[in-house]
Amino acid sequence: DELVYLWDNADAVAVIFHGIFADTIETIRERVPRVASWLWVDDGSGDCPEWATPYEQAAVAAGQPVVDRVERSGDDLYMLYTGGTTGMPKGVMWRQDDMVGSLDAPSRHPLPTAPGWAEFDARMSKPGPRNLPAAPLMHGTGAFNAMWNLVLAGSVVTLPGRHFDPVELLDTIQHQRVNSISIVGDAFAKPILKALDAEPDRWDISSLRVIVSSGVIWAAETKAGLLRHNARLIMIDSLGSSEAIGMASNTTTADSTSSGTAKFALGPNTKVLTEDGREVLPGSGDRGRVALKGRTPVGYYKDEAKTAATFMVHDGVRWSIPGDWAEVEADGTLKLYGRGSQCINTGGEKVYPEEVEEALKTHPTVNDAAVVGVPDDRFGEAITALVEPHAGDTIDEAALIAHVRVHLAAFKSPKRVLSIDSIGRVA
């Protein structure tokens, strides 16, 4: 259901897919009639279905281009779908010029605002850094960091595995001499540390200098553990989202003192604003939402209402306000409180409980359901479902989890399903 929604909402006319997903697509292809081209990528999982074209065949096929030359513009769009905090995913539209400028802003010598080749030539005088996005490239954390390294004249190393494996990651860092990786908090960092602690002499990770985490906070204890294995590490918590790049950051090194896991230094274009647009002053104890001005997305694709709710204008200034609640402490640092009581942050993915509840309630054994986030050592919050069965029915935990995965992305499925006599709704 979610794939149908995404492709329909994006007005997709072509889909490139690995062969392993052919069976999934087969069941929904008739529901997305606007998709005219299916390009199959051979991953060893089976033959190309008759309704698709092998990617390699299409890539080398003879024929004239549709147009002689594709003119490039800074106004060309990059679109990334994000879960956000409410409802189904939304397509975040970035001007490519703003995307590159936002990613490159923290560089030691940022590119100038006016276009020019001299700065690019200087960067290409020697090889740039080697980056490995441990987070999936469909996630802003992985995609944004990969693109930033390309802007730095670097290269991107990818992992062939379909699920995160810390052993595969560490093997690749050693073999490819990777310089930086991007992760999503403790969901990635703790398994990496566990593998290193179990076999401290197995890997040489001396090439690794930078670990960037975004999407969910990782614990100071985990960072300290990683420093035991590589004292040269620079570990960066980046507070941002698909709608706002580089709102705030927290940097940890062997020489730095712990500033607390949830404290961030505000970026130059970041403020904390109350709901009526007032700036939250340091030490006031007031809470507001973190807001970014300057280079921000155009808005959400085909959704003017949600665009207006996230990209707001106060006193003539346009702000991107994804929904992170915080206060500004007396020293000017940020203290985060999350995105409100309803949104569940599980391993950096934002899940709205209502959509999981609705999926559960379509199962014939379920009378009612409530979904909550339960504190979890690895994922930050684990999606947990309380389910009230129909009279005479019993709850099959595995069957309900599988049922949710038919309708929603796998990361939105509950980690646990608990049967209770009554949800206890108030009339």
Phi, psi and omega per residue, in radians:
D1 nan -0.699 -3.099
E2 -1.241 -0.636 3.068
L3 -1.093 -0.754 3.103
V4 -1.024 -0.801 3.122
Y5 -1.038 -0.833 -3.071
L6 -1.080 -0.864 -3.089
W7 -1.187 -0.615 3.106
D8 -1.229 -0.790 -3.120
N9 -1.104 -0.625 -3.101
A10 -1.430 -0.036 -3.068
D11 0.983 0.671 -3.084
A12 -1.158 2.378 3.068
V13 -2.021 -0.192 3.099
A14 -2.512 2.480 3.122
V15 -2.303 2.242 3.035
I16 -1.805 2.223 -3.025
F17 -2.477 2.565 2.991
H18 -1.249 2.597 -3.069
G19 -0.981 -0.527 -3.091
I20 -1.086 -0.333 -3.117
F21 -1.667 0.100 -3.071
A22 -1.065 -0.728 -3.122
D23 -1.136 -0.680 3.102
T24 -1.087 -0.794 -3.114
I25 -1.163 -0.645 -3.118
E26 -0.963 -0.638 -3.078
T27 -1.336 -0.273 -3.055
I28 -2.175 0.030 -3.019
R29 -1.028 -0.666 -3.120
E30 -1.217 -0.286 -3.127
R31 -1.522 -0.079 3.121
V32 -2.229 1.178 -3.020
P33 -1.127 -0.338 -3.131
R34 -1.296 -0.319 3.098
V35 -1.297 1.925 -3.056
A36 -1.671 -0.401 -3.075
S37 -2.249 2.240 3.068
W38 -2.034 2.018 -3.102
L39 -1.869 2.005 -3.022
W40 -1.625 2.224 3.095
V41 -1.828 2.135 -3.091
D42 -1.208 2.061 3.070
D43 -2.109 0.289 3.103
G44 1.413 0.142 -3.060
S45 -1.611 -0.105 -3.112
G46 2.710 -3.075 -3.114
D47 -1.446 2.774 3.083
C48 -1.196 2.240 3.100
P49 -1.151 2.719 -3.050
E50 -1.147 -0.384 -3.109
W51 -1.524 0.031 -3.111
A52 -2.093 2.882 3.094
T53 -2.012 2.267 3.081
P54 -1.020 2.330 -3.086
Y55 -1.015 -0.790 -3.112
E56 -1.070 -0.677 3.122
Q57 -1.111 -0.776 3.132
A58 -1.137 -0.636 -3.071
A59 -1.181 -0.566 -3.076
V60 -1.801 0.012 -3.099
A61 -1.084 2.403 3.110
A62 -1.295 2.738 3.119
G63 2.563 2.771 -3.123
Q64 -1.411 2.499 3.068
P65 -1.123 2.720 -3.132
V66 -1.091 -0.701 3.065
V67 -2.275 2.702 -3.100
D68 -1.167 -0.655 -3.075
R69 -2.605 2.350 3.067
V70 -1.673 1.981 3.138
E71 -1.333 2.346 3.139
R72 -1.698 2.593 -3.127
S73 -2.561 2.567 3.032
G74 -1.111 -0.266 3.109
D75 -1.495 -0.138 3.051
D76 -0.989 2.549 -3.020
L77 -1.770 2.480 2.888
Y78 -1.938 2.230 -3.090
M79 -2.101 2.255 -3.137
L80 -2.179 2.246 3.103
Y81 -1.510 2.343 -3.092
T82 -2.223 2.570 3.095
G83 -1.208 -0.593 -3.113
G84 1.093 -2.666 -3.096
T85 -2.027 -0.124 -3.128
T86 -2.469 2.329 2.944
G87 1.182 -2.729 -3.066
M88 -1.297 2.841 -3.123
P89 -1.026 2.666 -3.122
K90 -2.167 2.484 3.131
G91 -1.468 1.940 3.128
V92 -1.482 2.116 -3.094
M93 -1.711 2.004 3.082
W94 -1.902 2.274 2.853
R95 -1.102 2.372 -3.081
Q96 -1.107 -0.573 3.095
D97 -1.109 -0.728 3.120
D98 -1.203 -0.660 3.108
M99 -1.047 -0.894 -3.132
V100 -1.095 -0.755 -3.134
G101 -1.106 -0.687 3.126
S102 -1.170 -0.766 -3.124
L103 -1.159 -0.620 -3.029
D104 -1.508 -0.183 -3.064
A105 -0.952 -0.685 -3.119
P106 -1.358 -0.074 -3.094
S107 -1.052 2.680 3.139
R108 -1.044 -0.685 3.089
H109 -2.256 1.461 -3.070
P110 -1.061 2.659 3.071
L111 -1.148 2.571 -3.128
P112 -1.268 2.809 3.124
T113 -1.143 -0.735 3.130
A114 -1.342 2.325 -3.134
P115 -1.056 2.517 3.110
G116 -3.067 2.707 -3.054
W117 -1.668 -0.320 -3.031
A118 -1.034 -0.731 -3.117
E119 -1.188 -0.649 3.074
F120 -1.142 -0.733 3.136
D121 -1.045 -0.701 -3.136
A122 -1.113 -0.664 3.138
R123 -1.197 -0.537 -3.073
M124 -1.547 0.193 3.131
S125 -1.271 -0.315 3.081
K126 -2.638 2.811 -3.114
P127 -1.081 2.457 3.093
G128 -1.496 -3.002 -3.082
P129 -1.242 2.732 3.055
R130 -1.751 2.072 -3.076
N131 -1.957 2.467 3.065
L132 -2.143 1.939 3.055
P133 -1.380 1.762 3.118
A134 -1.233 -0.528 3.053
A135 -1.352 2.637 -3.136
P136 -1.025 2.613 -3.137
L137 -1.268 -0.195 3.018
M138 -1.336 -0.221 3.139
H139 -1.653 2.396 -3.125
G140 -0.946 -0.633 -3.136
T141 -1.010 -0.811 3.132
G142 -1.263 -0.816 -3.064
A143 -1.155 -0.820 -3.084
F144 -1.110 -0.762 -3.133
N145 -1.172 -0.644 3.082
A146 -1.081 -0.812 -3.122
M147 -1.139 -0.652 3.118
W148 -1.065 -0.737 -3.138
N149 -1.163 -0.556 3.041
L150 -1.170 -0.666 3.077
V151 -1.112 -0.493 3.107
L152 -1.491 0.224 -3.092
A153 1.125 0.475 3.108
G154 -1.642 -2.951 3.128
S155 -2.265 2.851 -3.086
V156 -2.121 2.217 3.095
V157 -1.823 2.250 3.139
T158 -1.999 2.740 -3.140
L159 -1.694 2.342 -3.135
P160 -1.297 -0.405 -3.095
G161 -1.152 2.587 -3.134
R162 -1.534 -0.217 3.106
H163 -2.269 2.576 -3.068
F164 -1.116 2.222 3.135
D165 -2.297 1.937 -3.083
P166 -1.075 -0.530 3.109
V167 -1.173 -0.794 3.080
E168 -1.041 -0.741 3.123
L169 -1.055 -0.869 -3.090
L170 -1.181 -0.658 3.047
D171 -1.020 -0.752 -3.094
T172 -1.218 -0.717 3.092
I173 -1.004 -0.780 -3.125
Q174 -1.185 -0.799 -3.046
H175 -1.217 -0.725 -3.070
Q176 -1.644 -0.022 -3.114
R177 0.944 0.937 -3.094
V178 -1.203 2.432 -3.115
N179 -1.699 -0.528 -3.114
S180 -2.567 2.622 3.064
I181 -2.340 2.707 3.037
S182 -2.047 2.350 -3.095
I183 -2.338 3.067 3.055
V184 -2.104 1.398 3.005
G185 1.015 -2.652 -3.044
D186 -1.157 -0.356 3.086
A187 -1.025 -0.491 3.084
F188 -1.831 -0.734 -3.003
A189 -1.170 -0.683 -3.105
K190 -1.149 -0.774 3.051
P191 -1.089 -0.608 3.087
I192 -1.101 -0.819 -3.137
L193 -1.123 -0.692 3.134
K194 -1.074 -0.730 3.128
A195 -1.154 -0.720 3.127
L196 -1.152 -0.720 3.133
D197 -1.148 -0.627 -3.113
A198 -1.220 -0.614 -3.129
E199 -2.385 1.266 -3.010
P200 -1.112 -0.365 -3.101
D201 -1.778 0.083 -3.044
R202 -1.357 -0.671 -2.994
W203 -2.033 2.508 2.957
D204 -1.778 1.827 -3.137
I205 -1.943 0.490 -3.094
S206 -1.163 -0.374 3.114
S207 -1.250 -0.399 -3.054
L208 -1.332 2.087 -3.124
R209 -1.932 -0.596 -2.991
V210 -2.250 2.315 2.953
I211 -2.127 2.121 3.118
V212 -1.900 2.263 3.091
S213 -2.128 2.399 3.077
S214 -2.551 2.709 3.080
G215 1.787 -0.597 3.075
V216 -2.741 2.525 -3.063
I217 -1.278 2.523 3.023
W218 -1.987 2.588 -2.909
A219 -1.317 2.601 3.097
A220 -1.054 -0.605 3.131
E221 -1.122 -0.653 3.115
T222 -1.168 -0.734 3.119
K223 -1.074 -0.764 3.134
A224 -1.068 -0.662 3.116
G225 -1.129 -0.720 3.127
L226 -1.154 -0.622 3.112
L227 -1.116 -0.464 3.086
R228 -1.119 -0.469 -3.104
H229 -1.684 -0.303 3.091
N230 -2.748 1.705 -3.037
A231 -1.244 -0.168 -3.113
R232 -1.585 0.003 -3.065
L233 -1.118 2.472 2.935
I234 -2.002 2.024 -3.063
M235 -1.954 2.156 -3.006
I236 -2.070 2.118 2.898
D237 -1.511 2.076 3.123
S238 -1.916 2.077 3.076
L239 -1.541 1.950 -3.141
G240 -2.873 -3.054 3.141
S241 -2.781 3.117 3.086
S242 -1.064 -0.445 -3.104
E243 -1.666 -0.172 -3.042
A244 -2.710 1.940 -3.092
I245 -1.673 2.238 3.002
G246 1.270 0.764 3.125
M247 -1.205 -0.687 -3.113
A248 -2.827 2.878 -3.114
S249 -2.610 2.837 3.077
N250 -2.447 2.126 -3.075
T251 -1.965 2.310 3.123
T252 -2.144 2.289 3.030
T253 -2.343 3.073 3.110
A254 -1.121 -0.464 -3.103
D255 -1.588 -0.227 -3.073
S256 -1.530 2.650 3.041
T257 -1.556 2.616 -3.120
S258 -1.122 2.247 3.113
S259 -1.841 0.238 -3.135
G260 1.559 2.419 -3.017
T261 -1.059 -0.650 -2.991
A262 -1.765 0.296 -3.137
K263 -1.777 2.340 -3.089
F264 -2.273 2.588 2.997
A265 -1.553 2.191 -3.099
L266 -1.137 2.452 3.040
G267 -1.276 2.900 -3.062
P268 -1.105 -0.410 -3.120
N269 -1.899 0.337 -3.043
T270 -1.962 2.390 3.023
K271 -2.349 2.913 2.959
V272 -1.935 2.125 -3.041
L273 -2.040 2.446 3.017
T274 -1.262 2.995 -3.083
E275 -1.139 -0.365 3.084
D276 -1.705 0.212 3.011
G277 1.613 0.068 3.122
R278 -1.415 2.532 3.109
E279 -1.339 2.334 3.066
V280 -1.370 2.120 -3.074
L281 -1.526 2.578 3.139
P282 -0.983 2.319 3.085
G283 1.340 0.058 -3.091
S284 -1.332 -0.372 -3.069
G285 1.409 -0.082 3.108
D286 -1.296 2.665 3.075
R287 -1.987 2.603 3.083
G288 -2.704 -2.929 3.133
R289 -1.921 2.454 -3.129
V290 -1.193 2.301 -3.044
A291 -2.283 2.442 -3.123
L292 -2.118 2.320 3.047
K293 -1.941 3.069 3.124
G294 1.657 -2.230 -3.113
R295 -1.362 1.850 -3.112
T296 -2.376 2.891 -3.107
P297 -1.130 2.811 3.059
V298 -1.157 -0.644 -3.124
G299 2.644 -2.884 3.093
Y300 -1.651 2.420 -3.108
Y301 -1.139 2.156 3.064
K302 1.027 0.554 3.138
D303 -2.528 1.437 -3.089
E304 -1.163 -0.618 -3.088
A305 -1.153 -0.832 -3.139
K306 -1.249 -0.517 3.040
T307 -1.066 -0.804 -3.128
A308 -1.143 -0.534 -3.112
A309 -1.343 -0.415 -3.099
T310 -1.797 -0.671 -3.102
F311 -1.842 1.690 -2.975
M312 -1.910 2.666 3.088
V313 -1.929 2.143 3.057
H314 -2.198 2.154 -3.136
D315 0.929 0.707 3.068
G316 1.421 0.009 -3.134
V317 -1.891 2.300 3.126
R318 -1.562 2.243 -3.105
W319 -2.117 2.514 2.937
S320 -1.688 2.119 -3.050
I321 -2.240 1.486 -3.075
P322 -1.153 -0.426 3.075
G323 2.169 0.181 3.128
D324 -1.365 2.037 3.136
W325 -1.457 2.462 -3.079
A326 -2.813 2.964 2.920
E327 -2.287 2.811 -3.136
V328 -1.840 2.071 -3.093
E329 -1.372 2.984 -3.024
A330 -1.023 -0.546 3.140
D331 -1.471 0.082 3.095
G332 1.561 -0.056 3.126
T333 -1.444 2.871 -3.050
L334 -1.741 2.358 3.014
K335 -1.992 2.021 -3.031
L336 -1.548 2.552 3.064
Y337 -2.117 -0.016 3.133
G338 1.695 -2.953 -3.048
R339 -1.833 0.708 3.105
G340 1.614 3.011 -2.986
S341 -1.375 -0.334 -3.021
Q342 -1.602 -0.661 -3.057
C343 -1.258 2.324 3.117
I344 -1.740 2.211 3.103
N345 -1.800 1.777 -3.089
T346 -2.009 1.846 -3.124
G347 1.068 0.509 3.141
G348 1.619 -0.247 3.086
E349 -1.551 2.381 -3.123
K350 -1.692 2.127 -3.066
V351 -2.145 2.264 3.122
Y352 -1.595 2.113 -3.014
P353 -0.967 -0.631 -3.043
E354 -1.065 -0.638 -3.104
E355 -1.221 -0.565 3.084
V356 -1.245 -0.708 3.108
E357 -1.055 -0.754 -3.121
E358 -1.133 -0.665 3.102
A359 -1.127 -0.734 3.125
L360 -1.092 -0.700 -3.044
K361 -1.291 -0.114 3.040
T362 -1.461 -0.118 3.096
H363 -1.384 2.420 -3.033
P364 -1.114 -0.353 -3.120
T365 -1.540 -0.141 -2.985
V366 -1.755 2.169 3.060
N367 -1.577 -0.717 -3.142
D368 -2.713 2.785 -3.117
A369 -2.675 2.583 3.036
A370 -2.339 2.365 -3.078
V371 -2.073 2.333 -3.120
V372 -2.380 2.859 3.023
G373 -1.726 2.175 3.133
V374 -1.858 2.319 -3.131
P375 -0.878 2.320 -3.090
D376 -2.364 2.365 -3.029
D377 -1.091 -0.615 -3.080
R378 -1.669 -0.849 -2.994
F379 -1.611 -0.024 -3.078
G380 1.481 -1.051 3.026
E381 -2.401 2.395 3.078
A382 -1.867 2.295 3.132
I383 -1.219 2.135 -3.085
T384 -2.237 2.276 -3.084
A385 -1.921 2.300 2.976
L386 -1.779 2.110 -2.998
V387 -2.144 2.283 3.054
E388 -1.779 1.999 -3.105
P389 -1.354 2.804 2.979
H390 -1.155 2.697 3.114
A391 -0.967 2.243 3.128
G392 1.555 -0.178 3.131
D393 -1.735 2.771 3.017
T394 -2.128 2.769 -3.075
I395 -1.672 2.221 3.032
D396 -1.814 1.834 -3.023
E397 -0.995 -0.875 -3.092
A398 -1.092 -0.686 -3.124
A399 -1.158 -0.672 3.130
L400 -1.215 -0.682 3.089
I401 -1.084 -0.762 3.104
A402 -1.118 -0.635 3.136
H403 -1.110 -0.755 3.119
V404 -1.079 -0.654 -3.104
R405 -1.192 -0.343 3.048
V406 -1.213 -0.597 -3.027
H407 -1.717 -0.518 -3.055
L408 -2.249 2.901 3.067
A409 -1.030 2.623 -3.024
A410 -1.031 -0.626 -3.099
F411 -1.184 -0.231 3.115
K412 -1.567 -0.102 -3.129
S413 -1.339 2.593 -3.113
P414 -1.128 2.536 2.968
K415 -1.342 -0.573 3.110
R416 -2.413 2.556 3.014
V417 -2.177 2.106 -3.090
L418 -1.981 2.263 3.137
S419 -1.509 2.299 3.086
I420 -2.326 2.773 -3.069
D421 -1.172 -0.681 -3.107
S422 -2.684 2.421 3.029
I423 -1.189 -0.501 3.083
G424 1.395 0.687 3.111
R425 -1.076 2.483 3.083
V426 -1.601 2.188 -3.114
A427 -1.195 nan nan
